[in-house]
């Protein structure tokens, strides 16, 4: 028997879903912290709905929250009926069912994202790239400089927060793992190329978010270039020169950045 292909990829989340051919429900259940609570809810609803996407997380009060976008398996299923079924389970503390309208289902329960203790927002890659491209078109080389400066400021701030959270030694020693944190957020897959020291190193970025749309005006990843310089400054306590030597926008397979302390 062959091994399954189990490589990392894009995480699917469901703030919105559209399917006019289906009756859609957003199922929200506050669960007890007893072992097996999640499985009990899944077993209870699996004959009533087809789950499109789900997530679970622990609430601040120690309970857990189940959130699931779903398609009704029967046109006769109602939100009230589904809620009554769920509340018959000893695992459920409370439940809300939000029904889609005209095939459109929007998450009207959540109001953002929290990673660790930090609040995040979600935006389309393409939309942000169009903003970057407009800055470059309007300001020319000044736009590139502005994007670099903003990237460096964010890289410096984010690294300072990480240093405060896990300690400077961990940040310096766990750079490979922390680079995966950027990938998990959709920024791109970062890896070191060749020898690495505290005063110079080369980083490759594949799937760089700044290169998501190659039809624009820009021909370089100035925001990411600045972000890496800011992160290096926070980590090693000195300024770094950051040069992009390869770029997907220029036809290369990956983006490459060489950083050297000044």
NORURRA-V563329 format. One record per helix or strand. SS is the DSSP state (h for helix, s for strand). FROM is the first residue (numbers start at 1). LEN is the number of residues. If there is no record, write none. Layout:
# NORURRA-V563329
ss:SS from:FROM len:LEN
ss:SS from:FROM len:LEN
This chain:
# NORURRA-V563329
ss:s from:16 len:3
ss:s from:24 len:8
ss:h from:37 len:9
ss:s from:49 len:10
ss:s from:64 len:9
ss:h from:79 len:9
ss:s from:92 len:8
ss:s from:101 len:1
ss:s from:104 len:3
ss:s from:113 len:3
ss:s from:118 len:3
ss:h from:125 len:15
ss:h from:141 len:26
ss:h from:168 len:6
ss:h from:175 len:10
ss:s from:189 len:5
ss:s from:200 len:7
ss:h from:209 len:3
ss:h from:222 len:15
ss:s from:240 len:7
ss:h from:248 len:3
ss:s from:255 len:7
